[in-house]
Amino acid sequence: MKLPVILTEGEDGYIVAEIPVLPGCITQGRTKEEALERTKEAIQGYLESLRKDGLAIPDDVELAEVAV
């Protein structure tokens, strides 16, 4: 699965990563690489949360890559 990611520099110098197709799914890192790695974790957590809430997310959904 590839998802769009918006990277911006925060006021504190950290790189903020927002996944616009997943409302509220935002993370950050000290570097671009760290922000993208945390983005993968944030997306996985977001999808897990949806599943736990009983929302229909296919079981075969797996994060393999983040396109930037």
Secondary structure, 3 states (H helix, E strand, C coil): CCCECEEEECCCCCEEEECCCCCCCEEEECCHHHHHHHHHHHHHHHHHHHHHCCCCCCCCCCCCCCEC
